[in-house]
């Protein structure tokens, strides 16, 4: 008996034959094995290649123009009348003082030069070292050792004498302790100019300028005080004194000293009776006059020195520091601080 095979065909399920035939339809008309053709990009139009001969000709033209310009400058300079050579002039180099300060200052001669080692003033600190050569135009006018300790050798004294450089030892107050080496403490020419100014009207002019600056600074200081009729009157008095010095300058030192005394009296009068605040007065009582500022005169000496009030003692200390600074600056520049203009020319002035 022959076997018969039956296959149920479902139209919804595609057969392999039908799938192979309908594949082009699913691929939207594309043929298998072929790629889509894309439009090629257009190349930009490139500039034409430069002509080498034209480039060489252009470069030669620029060089010719540059040479022509330089040649014209040389011709103009040759046509000018040459200037005669100037005589050699000695340059006057300002020699400044060398100030040494601190602990462990050392001066010694090393291979014909002066080796200077400055002292220490704080910690940590790197030591400053300076080498001075003989005959150098930049040598200091003098060496100032300001209240310092250290050591020097005998060769240093000889070296300083040969170079005419004095070594001046100053105290913290600016007083000259000793001078080592060749040369004077003060510059002779500057000291002569100081004395000449004292004998002429220059000294009066210098003193007037100093008093004007002093009164102007005193007027500015009064502006920080609390406003009161006394302070306002003192400020007006100082303004009037400044105008007087500007319009009618004094003709003598006595007249200038009188103007200074009036201004000082008005200035310190504005400070009197200003209240002071203290702490711990319950454990350490204070005198009644310490609760306010009093006059500058001391109850011990009757003058400004040996102050009996704390405020005046602080003023005296500040004035002493300022005096020492002025003395140090004066001596370091070669001036004589003993030559005065406004006050008497004596050691205590």
C-alpha positions in Angstrom: 0.0 0.0 0.0 1.5 3.4 -1.0 2.0 5.9 1.8 0.7 9.3 1.1 2.1 12.3 3.1 -0.1 15.3 3.7 1.2 18.8 4.6 -1.1 21.4 5.9 -0.2 24.7 4.2 -0.9 27.9 6.2 -1.1 30.9 4.0 -0.2 33.2 6.9 3.2 31.4 7.3 5.5 32.1 4.5 7.3 29.2 2.9 11.1 29.3 2.1 10.3 29.6 -1.6 7.9 32.5 -1.1 10.3 34.2 1.4 13.1 34.1 -1.2 10.9 35.6 -3.8 9.4 38.3 -1.6 12.7 39.5 -0.1 13.4 42.1 -2.7 10.0 43.6 -1.9 10.9 43.9 1.8 14.2 45.5 0.9 12.4 48.4 -0.8 13.6 47.5 -4.2 17.3 47.1 -3.3 19.3 44.3 -4.9 21.3 42.1 -2.6 25.0 42.7 -2.8 24.9 46.3 -4.1 25.6 49.4 -2.1 23.7 52.7 -2.2 25.5 55.2 -4.5 26.2 58.5 -2.6 27.0 61.8 -4.4 30.7 62.6 -4.2 31.9 65.8 -2.5 33.1 68.5 -4.8 36.6 69.6 -4.2 37.2 73.3 -3.6 38.9 75.2 -6.3 42.6 75.5 -5.3 44.5 78.7 -6.1 46.9 78.5 -8.9 50.5 77.6 -7.9 52.7 80.7 -7.5 55.3 81.4 -10.1 58.8 80.8 -8.7 60.3 83.5 -11.0 57.7 86.1 -9.8 58.5 85.3 -6.1 62.3 85.7 -6.7 61.7 89.0 -8.5 59.5 90.3 -5.7 62.1 89.4 -3.0 64.8 91.1 -5.0 62.7 94.2 -5.3 62.2 94.4 -1.5 65.9 94.0 -0.9 66.7 96.7 -3.4 64.3 99.1 -1.6 65.8 98.3 1.8 69.3 98.9 0.5 68.3 102.1 -1.1 66.8 103.3 2.2 69.9 102.4 4.2 72.1 104.1 1.6 70.1 107.3 1.9 70.6 107.3 5.7 74.4 106.8 5.3 74.6 109.6 2.7 72.7 112.0 5.0 74.9 111.1 8.0 78.1 111.6 5.8 76.8 115.0 4.7 76.5 116.2 8.3 79.3 118.2 9.9 81.0 115.9 12.4 80.9 117.1 16.0 84.2 117.6 17.8 84.8 115.0 20.5 83.9 116.2 24.0 86.5 116.5 26.6 86.6 113.8 29.2 84.6 114.8 32.3 85.1 113.2 35.7 81.9 111.8 36.9 81.1 112.9 40.4 79.8 109.7 42.0 77.9 110.3 45.3 79.5 108.2 48.0 76.9 107.1 50.6 77.6 106.0 54.2 77.6 102.3 55.2 75.6 101.7 58.4 76.3 98.5 60.4 74.1 97.4 63.2 73.4 94.3 65.3 75.3 91.6 67.1 78.5 90.1 65.7 79.7 92.8 63.2 83.0 91.7 61.7 85.5 93.7 59.6 88.7 92.0 58.2 91.0 92.4 55.2 90.9 89.4 52.8 93.2 89.3 49.8 93.6 93.1 49.7 89.9 93.8 50.0 87.8 94.8 53.0 85.3 92.1 53.9 82.4 93.5 55.9 79.9 91.2 57.7 76.8 92.9 59.1 75.4 91.9 62.5 72.3 90.0 63.5 69.2 91.9 64.6 66.6 89.0 64.6 66.3 85.3 64.3 66.4 83.6 61.9 68.4 85.9 59.7 71.0 85.5 56.9 74.2 87.4 57.5 74.8 90.2 55.1 78.3 90.3 53.5 79.9 93.0 51.5 83.3 93.2 49.9 85.0 96.6 49.3 87.8 97.0 46.8 90.5 99.6 47.2 90.3 102.6 44.9 86.7 101.9 43.9 84.6 105.0 43.2 81.6 103.4 45.0 83.4 103.1 48.4 81.3 104.5 51.2 82.1 108.0 52.6 82.2 106.6 56.1 81.3 103.4 58.0 78.9 103.8 60.9 78.7 101.2 63.6 75.5 101.9 65.4 75.4 100.5 68.9 76.7 97.1 67.7 79.3 94.7 69.0 81.8 92.6 67.0 85.5 92.6 66.1 88.0 94.3 63.7 91.6 93.5 62.9 94.6 95.9 62.9 94.8 95.5 59.1 91.3 97.1 58.9 92.5 100.3 60.5 95.4 100.5 58.0 93.1 99.7 55.1 90.6 102.4 56.1 93.4 105.0 56.6 94.7 104.3 53.1 91.2 104.7 51.6 90.4 107.8 53.7 87.3 106.1 55.2 86.6 106.8 58.9 84.9 104.2 61.0 82.5 106.0 63.4 81.2 104.2 66.5 77.8 105.6 67.7 75.7 104.9 70.7 72.0 104.2 70.5 71.5 107.8 71.4 73.5 109.0 68.3 76.5 110.2 70.3 79.9 109.7 68.8 81.9 107.1 70.9 85.1 106.8 68.9 86.5 107.3 65.4 88.9 104.8 63.7 90.9 105.3 60.6 91.8 108.4 58.5 89.2 111.1 58.2 87.0 113.2 60.5 83.7 112.4 62.0 82.1 115.2 60.0 82.7 116.3 56.5 84.8 119.5 56.7 83.1 121.1 53.7 79.6 120.4 55.0 80.5 121.7 58.4 81.9 124.9 56.9 78.6 125.3 55.0 76.7 124.8 58.2 78.7 127.5 60.0 78.4 129.8 57.0 74.6 129.3 56.9 74.4 130.1 60.7 76.3 133.4 60.2 74.0 134.4 57.3 70.3 134.7 56.6 70.2 131.1 55.3 70.1 129.8 58.9 67.1 131.9 59.7 65.4 130.7 56.5 66.0 127.1 57.4 64.8 127.6 60.9 61.6 129.3 59.7 60.8 126.4 57.4 61.3 123.9 60.3 59.0 125.9 62.6 56.3 126.1 59.9 56.4 122.3 59.5 56.2 121.9 63.2 53.2 124.1 63.6 51.4 122.5 60.6 51.9 119.1 62.1 50.6 120.3 65.5 47.5 121.7 63.9 46.9 118.3 62.1 47.3 116.5 65.5 44.6 118.7 67.1 42.1 117.4 64.6 42.1 113.9 66.2 41.2 115.3 69.7 37.5 115.5 70.8 35.9 118.7 69.7 35.7 121.4 72.3 36.0 125.2 72.5 39.6 124.9 73.8 40.7 122.7 71.0 39.0 124.9 68.4 40.6 128.0 69.8 44.1 126.3 69.8 43.6 125.2 66.1 42.6 128.8 65.1 45.7 130.1 67.0 48.0 127.8 65.1 46.4 128.7 61.7 46.9 132.4 62.5 50.5 131.7 63.4 51.1 129.9 60.1 49.6 132.8 58.2 51.8 135.2 60.1 55.0 133.3 59.3 54.0 133.2 55.6 53.0 136.9 55.3 55.5 138.5 57.7 58.6 136.2 58.1 60.6 137.0 61.3 63.7 139.1 60.9 65.7 137.5 63.8 66.1 134.3 65.7 64.7 135.8 68.9 61.5 136.8 67.0 61.2 133.3 65.6 61.7 131.7 69.0 58.9 133.9 70.4 56.5 132.7 67.7 57.5 129.1 68.4 56.8 129.5 72.1 53.3 131.0 71.5 52.4 128.1 69.2 53.7 125.5 71.6 51.7 127.0 74.5 48.5 127.0 72.5 49.1 123.4 71.4 49.8 121.9 74.8 47.0 124.0 76.4 44.5 122.1 74.2 45.7 118.8 75.7 45.2 119.8 79.3 42.4 118.4 81.3 41.6 115.7 78.8 40.3 112.7 80.8 42.3 109.5 81.0 41.0 106.0 81.6 42.8 103.5 83.9 42.4 99.9 84.8 43.2 98.2 88.1 43.1 101.4 90.2 41.4 99.5 93.0 44.5 97.4 93.6 47.0 100.1 92.6 45.7 103.6 93.4 47.0 106.6 91.3 47.4 110.3 92.2 44.4 112.5 91.5 46.3 114.5 88.8 46.8 111.3 86.8 43.1 111.2 85.9 43.6 113.9 83.3 46.5 115.4 81.2 48.4 118.2 83.0 50.9 120.8 81.8 54.3 119.8 80.5 56.2 121.2 83.4 57.4 118.6 85.9 56.6 118.8 89.6 60.1 117.7 90.4 62.3 119.9 88.2 59.8 122.6 87.1 60.8 121.9 83.5 60.0 119.4 80.8 62.7 117.0 81.9 62.2 114.4 84.7 58.4 114.2 84.1 56.2 113.4 87.0 53.1 112.5 84.8 52.9 109.4 82.7 51.8 111.2 79.5 54.7 113.6 79.8 57.1 110.8 80.5 55.9 109.1 77.2 56.4 112.3 75.3 59.9 112.7 76.7 60.7 109.1 75.7 59.4 109.7 72.2 61.3 112.9 71.8 64.5 111.1 72.9 64.0 108.4 70.3 63.4 111.0 67.7 66.5 112.9 68.7 68.7 109.8 68.5 67.3 109.1 65.0 68.1 112.6 63.9 71.6 112.5 65.3 72.3 109.2 63.6 71.1 110.4 60.3 73.0 113.7 60.7 76.3 112.1 61.6 76.0 109.4 58.9 75.7 112.1 56.2 78.8 113.9 57.5 77.0 116.8 59.2 77.8 118.2 62.6 74.8 117.9 65.0 76.4 120.4 67.4 75.9 123.3 64.9 72.5 124.7 65.6 70.4 127.5 64.1 67.3 128.1 66.2 68.9 127.4 69.6 72.4 128.2 71.0 75.3 126.4 69.4 76.5 124.4 72.4 76.9 120.8 73.3 73.7 120.5 75.4 71.5 122.2 72.8 
